[in-house]
Amino acid sequence: MKLSASNVVTPQLAYWEVTAQIRFRYPYRTTNEKAWYKRVRHQGFYKRVNVAGGSMIVRALKGGEPVNRPVLLDADGYEIVQEDGQEVQAHWLEFKLYDSLPYGALGLL
């Protein structure tokens, strides 16, 4: 993120003092390879439904009225319906924020 250097001169030695600020990210609830990904739950006010000859996107309804809270969606955009006594497993969408970089590529060693 930031790199600075200063020249240090002593009577016996002259050298460069280099300071590097590096951003690390802990892989919270994901794998190490996906630590730089943003995760959002796949949900919305519209859902995909099957119709004759294909599928279409419609407003999510509850009791015949449009919902005022987003519904959970699976990978294909269909609503995830909770069965009696079953916990609903949300589907997560992942977006890559930054590329990973090996420490050696910084050229500090």
TITI-119204 format. One record per residue: residue number from 1; x, z, y of N, C-alpha, C in turn. Coordinates in steps of 0.02 Angstrom, whole numbers, plus 32768, in hexadecimal, padded with zeros to 4 digits. Layout:
! residues N
+-----+------+------+------+------+------+------+------+------+------+
: num :  n_x :  n_z :  n_y : ca_x : ca_z : ca_y :  c_x :  c_z :  c_y :
+-----+------+------+------+------+------+------+------+------+------+
: NUM :    X :    Z :    Y :    X :    Z :    Y :    X :    Z :    Y :
...
+-----+------+------+------+------+------+------+------+------+------+
END
This chain:
! residues 109
+-----+------+------+------+------+------+------+------+------+------+
: num :  n_x :  n_z :  n_y : ca_x : ca_z : ca_y :  c_x :  c_z :  c_y :
+-----+------+------+------+------+------+------+------+------+------+
:   1 : 8029 : 8000 : 7FC4 : 8000 : 8000 : 8000 : 802B : 8000 : 803F :
:   2 : 8062 : 8026 : 803C : 808C : 802C : 8077 : 80D4 : 8033 : 8061 :
:   3 : 8101 : 8014 : 8085 : 8148 : 8016 : 8074 : 816F : 801F : 80B5 :
:   4 : 819D : 8050 : 80B5 : 81C7 : 805A : 80F0 : 820D : 8069 : 80D9 :
:   5 : 823E : 8059 : 8103 : 8284 : 8065 : 80F2 : 82A9 : 807A : 8131 :
:   6 : 82D8 : 80A6 : 8127 : 8302 : 80BB : 815F : 834B : 80BD : 8148 :
:   7 : 8377 : 80AA : 8174 : 83BE : 80A9 : 8165 : 83DB : 80EE : 8173 :
:   8 : 83FC : 810C : 8141 : 841A : 814D : 8148 : 8466 : 8145 : 8144 :
:   9 : 8488 : 815E : 8177 : 84D1 : 8159 : 817A : 84EF : 819F : 817E :
:  10 : 851B : 81AF : 8150 : 8541 : 81ED : 8151 : 858B : 81DC : 8155 :
:  11 : 85B6 : 820B : 8164 : 85FE : 81FB : 8167 : 8619 : 81DF : 8125 :
:  12 : 85FD : 81F3 : 80ED : 8617 : 81DC : 80AD : 85EF : 81A1 : 808F :
:  13 : 85B0 : 8198 : 80A5 : 8585 : 8169 : 8082 : 8551 : 814B : 80B1 :
:  14 : 853E : 810E : 80A3 : 8506 : 80EE : 80C7 : 84D6 : 80D2 : 8093 :
:  15 : 8494 : 80DF : 809D : 8463 : 80C8 : 806C : 841F : 80C0 : 808F :
:  16 : 83F1 : 80A1 : 806A : 83AD : 8098 : 8082 : 8380 : 80CA : 8060 :
:  17 : 8356 : 80EC : 8087 : 8324 : 8119 : 806B : 82E1 : 80F4 : 806D :
:  18 : 82C5 : 80E5 : 8032 : 8288 : 80BD : 802D : 824E : 80EA : 8017 :
:  19 : 8216 : 80E4 : 803A : 81DA : 8109 : 8029 : 81A2 : 80D7 : 801B :
:  20 : 8182 : 80DE : 7FE1 : 814C : 80B1 : 7FCE : 810D : 80DA : 7FC1 :
:  21 : 80D5 : 80C3 : 7FDC : 8095 : 80E3 : 7FCF : 8070 : 80B6 : 7F9E :
:  22 : 8061 : 80D1 : 7F63 : 8044 : 80AA : 7F2C : 8000 : 80C7 : 7F1B :
:  23 : 7FCF : 809C : 7F10 : 7F8C : 80B3 : 7EFE : 7F84 : 80AF : 7EB2 :
:  24 : 7F72 : 80E8 : 7E95 : 7F63 : 80EB : 7E4E : 7F19 : 80FA : 7E48 :
:  25 : 7EFB : 80E6 : 7E12 : 7EB5 : 80F6 : 7E07 : 7EAC : 810F : 7DC0 :
:  26 : 7E8C : 8149 : 7DBB : 7E7E : 8166 : 7D7A : 7E43 : 8141 : 7D5B :
:  27 : 7E47 : 812E : 7D1B : 7E10 : 8109 : 7CFC : 7DD5 : 8137 : 7CEA :
:  28 : 7DAB : 8145 : 7D1B : 7D72 : 8173 : 7D12 : 7D3A : 8152 : 7CEA :
:  29 : 7D2C : 816C : 7CB0 : 7CF8 : 8153 : 7C82 : 7CFF : 8109 : 7C71 :
:  30 : 7D3D : 80F3 : 7C6A : 7D4B : 80AE : 7C57 : 7D8F : 80AB : 7C36 :
:  31 : 7DA4 : 8071 : 7C22 : 7DE6 : 8069 : 7C03 : 7E1B : 8060 : 7C39 :
:  32 : 7E5A : 8067 : 7C25 : 7E92 : 805E : 7C54 : 7E92 : 8018 : 7C72 :
:  33 : 7E80 : 7FE6 : 7C4B : 7E80 : 7FA1 : 7C63 : 7E4C : 7F95 : 7C99 :
:  34 : 7E18 : 7FBE : 7C9B : 7DE2 : 7FB4 : 7CCB : 7DE2 : 7FE8 : 7D03 :
:  35 : 7E1C : 8009 : 7D0E : 7E1F : 803D : 7D41 : 7E13 : 8021 : 7D88 :
:  36 : 7E22 : 7FE2 : 7D94 : 7E19 : 7FC5 : 7DD6 : 7DD8 : 7F9D : 7DDB :
:  37 : 7DA9 : 7FAA : 7DAF : 7D68 : 7F89 : 7DB2 : 7D35 : 7FB9 : 7DD2 :
:  38 : 7D06 : 7F9D : 7DF6 : 7CCE : 7FC4 : 7E10 : 7C95 : 7FBD : 7DDE :
:  39 : 7C75 : 7FF4 : 7DCF : 7C3D : 7FF4 : 7D9F : 7BFD : 8006 : 7DC3 :
:  40 : 7BCA : 7FDF : 7DB9 : 7B87 : 7FEE : 7DD3 : 7B54 : 7FE5 : 7D9B :
:  41 : 7B22 : 8010 : 7D9D : 7AEE : 800C : 7D6A : 7AC3 : 7FCF : 7D77 :
:  42 : 7AB2 : 7FAA : 7D42 : 7A89 : 7F6D : 7D48 : 7A40 : 7F83 : 7D4D :
:  43 : 7A25 : 7F80 : 7D89 : 79E0 : 7F94 : 7D95 : 79C4 : 7F6C : 7DCF :
:  44 : 7983 : 7F6B : 7DD6 : 7965 : 7F45 : 7E0C : 791A : 7F4A : 7E0D :
:  45 : 78FC : 7F2B : 7E40 : 78B3 : 7F2A : 7E48 : 7894 : 7EEC : 7E27 :
:  46 : 78BF : 7EBF : 7E10 : 78A8 : 7E83 : 7DED : 78C6 : 7E83 : 7DA7 :
:  47 : 78A3 : 7E63 : 7D78 : 78BB : 7E60 : 7D33 : 78AB : 7E1B : 7D17 :
:  48 : 78CB : 7E0B : 7CE0 : 78C0 : 7DCC : 7CBD : 788B : 7DD8 : 7C87 :
:  49 : 785C : 7DAA : 7C7F : 782A : 7DAE : 7C4A : 7827 : 7D6B : 7C26 :
:  50 : 7816 : 7D6D : 7BE6 : 780E : 7D30 : 7BBF : 77C9 : 7D12 : 7BCB :
:  51 : 77C8 : 7CD1 : 7BD5 : 778A : 7CAB : 7BDB : 7790 : 7C6E : 7BAE :
:  52 : 775A : 7C4C : 7BA4 : 775C : 7C11 : 7B7A : 778D : 7BDE : 7B96 :
:  53 : 77BD : 7BCB : 7B6E : 77ED : 7B99 : 7B82 : 782B : 7BB5 : 7BA6 :
:  54 : 7833 : 7BF7 : 7BA8 : 786E : 7C13 : 7BC8 : 7863 : 7C59 : 7BE2 :
:  55 : 7881 : 7C66 : 7C1C : 787A : 7CA8 : 7C3B : 7875 : 7C9F : 7C86 :
:  56 : 785B : 7CD2 : 7CA8 : 7856 : 7CD1 : 7CF0 : 7862 : 7D17 : 7D0C :
:  57 : 7870 : 7D1B : 7D4C : 787D : 7D5A : 7D6C : 783E : 7D6E : 7D93 :
:  58 : 7828 : 7DAD : 7D86 : 77EB : 7DC6 : 7DA6 : 77F9 : 7E0C : 7DC3 :
:  59 : 77CD : 7E22 : 7DEF : 77D2 : 7E66 : 7E0B : 77C1 : 7E98 : 7DD4 :
:  60 : 77E8 : 7ECD : 7DCF : 77DB : 7F01 : 7D9D : 779D : 7F29 : 7DB2 :
:  61 : 7771 : 7F33 : 7D82 : 7732 : 7F57 : 7D8F : 772D : 7F95 : 7D65 :
:  62 : 770A : 7FC7 : 7D7F : 76FA : 8004 : 7D58 : 76B2 : 8014 : 7D68 :
:  63 : 7687 : 8011 : 7D35 : 7640 : 801C : 7D3F : 761F : 7FE8 : 7D6B :
:  64 : 7639 : 7FAA : 7D69 : 761D : 7F74 : 7D90 : 7634 : 7F71 : 7DD8 :
:  65 : 765C : 7FA1 : 7DED : 7676 : 7FA3 : 7E32 : 76C1 : 7F97 : 7E32 :
:  66 : 76DC : 7F78 : 7E67 : 7725 : 7F70 : 7E6B : 7748 : 7FB4 : 7E6B :
:  67 : 7780 : 7FB8 : 7E49 : 77A5 : 7FF7 : 7E44 : 77C6 : 8006 : 7E87 :
:  68 : 77CF : 8047 : 7E96 : 77F2 : 805A : 7ED2 : 7838 : 8077 : 7EC2 :
:  69 : 7849 : 8078 : 7E82 : 788C : 808B : 7E6C : 78A5 : 8053 : 7E3E :
:  70 : 78E5 : 8043 : 7E42 : 78FF : 800D : 7E18 : 78F9 : 801D : 7DCE :
:  71 : 78EE : 7FE9 : 7DA6 : 78EB : 7FF1 : 7D5D : 792F : 7FDE : 7D40 :
:  72 : 7941 : 7FFC : 7D07 : 7980 : 7FEC : 7CE5 : 797A : 7FA9 : 7CC3 :
:  73 : 79AF : 7F81 : 7CC7 : 79B0 : 7F3E : 7CAA : 79E8 : 7F39 : 7C77 :
:  74 : 79DE : 7F0F : 7C44 : 7A14 : 7F03 : 7C14 : 7A40 : 7ECB : 7C2E :
:  75 : 7A6F : 7EB4 : 7C05 : 7AA0 : 7E82 : 7C1A : 7A7E : 7E40 : 7C2F :
:  76 : 7A45 : 7E30 : 7C11 : 7A23 : 7DF1 : 7C20 : 79EE : 7DF7 : 7C57 :
:  77 : 79E2 : 7E33 : 7C71 : 79B1 : 7E3C : 7CA6 : 796D : 7E53 : 7C8F :
:  78 : 7965 : 7E60 : 7C4E : 7926 : 7E7A : 7C35 : 7923 : 7EC5 : 7C3E :
:  79 : 78E7 : 7EE0 : 7C4B : 78E0 : 7F28 : 7C56 : 78EF : 7F4E : 7C16 :
:  80 : 7914 : 7F85 : 7C1D : 7921 : 7FB2 : 7BE4 : 78E8 : 7FE3 : 7BE1 :
:  81 : 78C3 : 7FE1 : 7BAA : 7889 : 800C : 7BA2 : 789C : 8049 : 7B79 :
:  82 : 788A : 8084 : 7B93 : 7899 : 80C2 : 7B70 : 7865 : 80CD : 7B38 :
:  83 : 7880 : 80D6 : 7AFC : 7854 : 80E6 : 7AC4 : 784B : 8132 : 7AC1 :
:  84 : 7817 : 8148 : 7AA1 : 7808 : 8190 : 7A9E : 7843 : 81B7 : 7A82 :
:  85 : 785B : 81E8 : 7AA9 : 7891 : 8213 : 7A92 : 78D6 : 81F5 : 7A93 :
:  86 : 78DC : 81B6 : 7AA6 : 791D : 8194 : 7AA7 : 7939 : 8195 : 7AEF :
:  87 : 797A : 81A1 : 7AF3 : 799B : 819F : 7B34 : 79AB : 8156 : 7B46 :
:  88 : 799F : 8143 : 7B83 : 79AC : 80FF : 7B9A : 79F6 : 80F7 : 7BA9 :
:  89 : 7A16 : 80C5 : 7B8C : 7A5B : 80B6 : 7B9A : 7A5E : 807F : 7BCF :
:  90 : 7A79 : 808F : 7C08 : 7A7D : 805F : 7C3F : 7AB3 : 802B : 7C30 :
:  91 : 7AA9 : 7FF0 : 7C4B : 7ADB : 7FBA : 7C48 : 7B00 : 7FBA : 7C8A :
:  92 : 7B42 : 7FB4 : 7C88 : 7B6B : 7FB6 : 7CC4 : 7B89 : 7F72 : 7CD3 :
:  93 : 7B88 : 7F5F : 7D12 : 7BA9 : 7F22 : 7D29 : 7BED : 7F36 : 7D45 :
:  94 : 7C20 : 7F0F : 7D37 : 7C63 : 7F1F : 7D4D : 7C7F : 7EE7 : 7D78 :
:  95 : 7C9D : 7EF9 : 7DB1 : 7CBA : 7EC9 : 7DDF : 7D02 : 7EDD : 7DEC :
:  96 : 7D30 : 7EAD : 7DE3 : 7D76 : 7EBB : 7DED : 7D86 : 7EC0 : 7E37 :
:  97 : 7DA4 : 7EF8 : 7E4B : 7DB5 : 7F03 : 7E91 : 7DFC : 7EED : 7EA2 :
:  98 : 7E2D : 7F01 : 7E79 : 7E73 : 7EF2 : 7E86 : 7E94 : 7EDB : 7E46 :
:  99 : 7ECA : 7EB4 : 7E4D : 7EF3 : 7EA2 : 7E13 : 7F22 : 7EDC : 7E04 :
: 100 : 7F33 : 7EE5 : 7DC5 : 7F64 : 7F17 : 7DB3 : 7FAA : 7EFA : 7DBF :
: 101 : 7FDA : 7F26 : 7DCA : 801D : 7F11 : 7DDB : 804E : 7F3F : 7DB8 :
: 102 : 807E : 7F24 : 7D92 : 80AF : 7F50 : 7D72 : 80DD : 7F6F : 7DA7 :
: 103 : 80F2 : 7FAC : 7D9C : 811B : 7FD0 : 7DCC : 815D : 7FAA : 7DDA :
: 104 : 8179 : 7F8A : 7DA8 : 81B7 : 7F65 : 7DB1 : 81B1 : 7F2B : 7DE2 :
: 105 : 8174 : 7F10 : 7DEB : 816B : 7ED8 : 7E18 : 8171 : 7EEC : 7E62 :
: 106 : 8172 : 7F2D : 7E70 : 8178 : 7F43 : 7EB5 : 81BF : 7F3A : 7ECF :
: 107 : 81F0 : 7F32 : 7EA1 : 8234 : 7F26 : 7EB6 : 8257 : 7F64 : 7ED0 :
: 108 : 8241 : 7F9F : 7EBE : 825E : 7FDC : 7ED7 : 8296 : 7FF6 : 7EAA :
: 109 : 829B : 7FDD : 7E6E : 82CD : 7FF8 : 7E3F : 8309 : 7FCA : 7E3C :
+-----+------+------+------+------+------+------+------+------+------+
END
